[in-house]
Amino acid sequence: MNLIHLRSFYNTVKFKSISKAAKMLHLSQPGLSMQIQSLENTLGVCLLNRGRRGVELTEEGKIVYDYADAILSLEDNIHLSLKKLEERNTDLNIGSCRSMGDYALPCTLYTFKQIYSDINISMHIDSTFSIIKKIQDMTLNLGIIQESSVPNDLECVSILSDELVLVASPDSTYNKISIDDIYNIPIVMREDSSATRLNLENILRKNGLDVNKLNIIFSFNSPEAIKQSVVSGRGLSFVPKITIRQELRNQTLKKVDVKELDTKFNYYISYRKNHKFSKSEEIFMKFITSKSRCFCY
């Protein structure tokens, strides 16, 4: 099937006039009519009823028009995607979970930009699961996520190890607790859809704790809101260590040791399986997995 002839037919129906369609396509009316006739001959059906008031679709024409709409949209999307690919050669769009994007990655991207000044960087910060969804629906190609239940259609490469640290206000009487004492402390948590919360709950379950018995007083989707609540003495919280290094140094938060509780986890750079990297994405992948990277601490 000739796509040029199919597009001529499609536009004729759209404008309901051979003369209007011919003008838009920069064709003569006889030339356009010949293209439509050729398409009809190829398909072996009559597509249009021609009259003084314009053209009308036959029953067969209605079917072909619906398919033409889908086929030509795909063709347009092919050209658009190829154009975007060409434009992306010097663009780098990445996603990141909040704990990495807000606290560790800015220094990394600064160092990367110093080396590769011709690459334009854009970073989208969201929850781990939102970043995963954006990678799956092709809104993003690369995303940095926290360890969690990663779908099978994504590849993951570890780039940083971290741990969940229990923190309290400097005035808190808590300094060291046992695992069983976790039930007795007031906890400020991330929201249900947070990878940080999922990781914490998985860690606690592995250590025989019932997460439903935790004394959760607040749930926030903001790491900063959680830190402020803890600083104000409203409760304690398990937070990624990279998000509170400055507060620990400044002693606006203090670490509470939990005996025999291993809370280590990883951050990954993630992408779709079989994804073909653009030049800038390939460069960034090599950088973020090398010793040249520099995370903010």
N, C-alpha and C positions, 0 to 999 in steps of 0.2 A: 504494500500500500504506500502510495506517495503522500508524505506528510504535507507537502506544499499544497497538493490538491485537497487534502483533508482540511487544512486550515482555510482554504478558499471557501469550501463548503460551509465550514463553521461560521465564518464571518458573514457570509451571505445570509445565513439563518439569523444571525445576531442582528444584522441591520434590516432584515426582512426585505431586502432589495438587492438585485444584482448590480444595478447602477451605483448605489451607494457603496457597496462592498468593493466594486471594481475601482472606484475612486480612492478608497482608503488603501487598497492594495497596490495602487499604481498600475492597474491593468486595464486593458480595453474590455468592454462588456463581452464581445465575442470570445476574447481570450479567457475570461473568467468562466464563461459558459462552457467552453471546451474542457477546462480543468474539471468542472463539476461532472460533465458528461463522462470524462475519462474515469473519474472515481466511481460513477454509477456502473460503468462497464466492468471495472475491476471487481466490484462487489456483486454484480449481476442483479441489481435492484434499482428501482426508481426512488430517488431520495426526495425530490421536490416536485410539487405541483406549481407550475408557473402560470400566472395570470396577470390581468391588467393591474390588479391591486398589489402586486408583488409576488412573493413566493410563500408557500406553505409546506410544512413537512408532511410527508407520507408517514404511514405507520412504521415502515422500514427506516425512513429518515429520522424519526424520533429516537430509534434505538441507536443509530449511527451517531447522531448528534450528542447523545449522552456519553457515549464512549469517546467521541472526539474531544469533549470537554476534559475528560480525565487524561487522555493521551497527550493532548497539547499542553495541559498543565504540567505534566511530567517533563515534557520537552523543555518548557520554560524553566522549570526548576533545575534541570540539568545545566542549562546555560548559566543560571543564577549561581548555582553551587560552584561551578568552575570559575566564575568571575570572583566569587568570594574567596575561593581557594587562592587565586592569584593575589588578591588583596591581602590575604593573611600571611603571606610570606615574611612580612616584617611586623606582624601583629602577634602578640601573645596574650590570649585570654585564658585565665585560670580561675578556678574556684577554690575556696578554702573553708574549712570549718572554722568556727570563731576562735577557738583557743590558739590555733596556729596563725590564722589570718590577722588577728588583732594584736598578737604579742610576739610571735617568733619570725614571721615571714617578712615584715617590712625591711629588716636589715638584709635579708637574703636577696630581696628584689633590688635593693639599692646596690648591693655588690654586683649582682647580675647586670644591672644597667650600666655600671661603671665599665664593665668588660665589653658588653654588647650594646653600645650606645645607639645603634641603628634599629634596635627592636623596641617597638612600642608595647608597654605592659599595661594590662588592665586586670584587676583582681576583684572577684565577686565573693563576698563573705556571707556565709549562711550556715545553717546546721549541717552536720555530716550527712544526714539522710536527704536533705534538700539538694546538697551537692551531688550525691549519688544519683538522684532522680534527674538532675540536669545533665549529667553525663549520659545517662541512659536515653534521654529524649533528644540528645545531640545539641542541646543548648550550650553545653560546655564539652570540651574534649579532654581536658586535664583537670583533676581536682585533688586537693589534699584533704584527706579525711582521717578521722580518729578510728582506731580499731573498733570494729563492730561486726555485725552480720553483713558481710559484703556479698552481693548477688553473684551468681556464677558467670554472668555475662561481662564482668569487669575483671581487669588485671590490676594487681596491686603490688607496689614495690615499697618496701620499708625505707623510710628516710630519717626517722628519729624515734628514740625510745624516751618514754616519760613515765611518770608515776602519779597516782592520785594521792594527794597529801591532805590529811585532816588538819584543818586550821581553826584557830580560835582567836579571839581578841587578846591583846597583850595582857589585859587585866584578868583574864580567865584563870580559874583555879586548876583547869585541866592542863596537865603536862605529859602524862603517859597513862594509857588505859589498856585494858585487855580487850580481846575481841568481843567477849560477852558484854562488856560495858557499853558497846555501841548502842544497844537497845535503850540505854538510860539517858543518852545525851540528846538535846534538842538539835535536830539537823535541818539545815537549809539545803534544798536539793535543786538540781536542774529539772526542767520540765520532762514529762513522760517521753517525749519524742527525741530527747537528747541522747547522743552517743555516749557522753560522759556518764549519764545516769544508767544507761544500759550496761556499760562496762563495770560500773560500781556494783550494780545489782548482781551481775554475773560473778564478780569476784567474791562478794559476800556469800552467795549461794554455794560457791565452791568451798567456802570455809564453814559450811553448815549453818549459816544464819538465815533466818526467815525475814525477807525484806518487808513483808507485810507488817512486821512487828516494830519497824523503825519508828521513832518519834519524829516524824517529819512535820515541821511547823510552817514552812513556806516552800513553794516551788516557783522558780523564776527561769525565764529563758535568756537572761542576761548575766554573764559572768561578773560584770561590774556591780549589778544589783546584789548578787550573792556576796561579793566581797564587802560591800558597804554594810550589809546586814550583819556579817560576822564581826567587822570592825566595831560596830555599834553594840556588840554584845548580845545580839538577838538569838544567836545560835552558833553551831559549828557546821563546817561543810567540808566535803571531800572535793577538791578541785585539782585540775592538772597543775603540776609544779611549774611549768613554763609560764602560767598565767599569774603567778604570785611571787616570782623571784624578787622583784623590786620591793614588794611589801615585806618579805622576809628579811631582806637586807636593811630596810628602814625600820624594821621592828614594829610596823603597824599591824602585822599579823604574826602569830607564832604557830609553829608546827607542833602538833600533838602526836606523839608516837603511839602507834597501835601495835602491841606485841604480836609477833608472828603473823602479820598480815602483809602479804605480798601484793602490791597494787600496781605493778609495772604493766605498761601497755605500749603500743606502737602507733606512730602516725605513718600513713602511706600516701604515695602519689598514685592516683588511680586513673584508669582510662578504659575505654571499650576494647574488648578483644578484637583483634584484626584491624584496629584503627591505624590508618596510615598517617604518621606524624607530618605536619608541615615542617619547614626548615627551622622556624623559630621554636616550635614545640620540641623537635629533636634536640636542639641546642640546650633548651631548658632542662629536658630530661637528663641529659648527661651532666649538667651543672648541679642539679638538685640532688643527684645521687653520688656526687663526687666530694672530695675533701675541700674543694674550693668554696663550697657554700658557707654561709655565715648566718646562723640564727641569732636573733636578739635574745639576750639573757639579762 
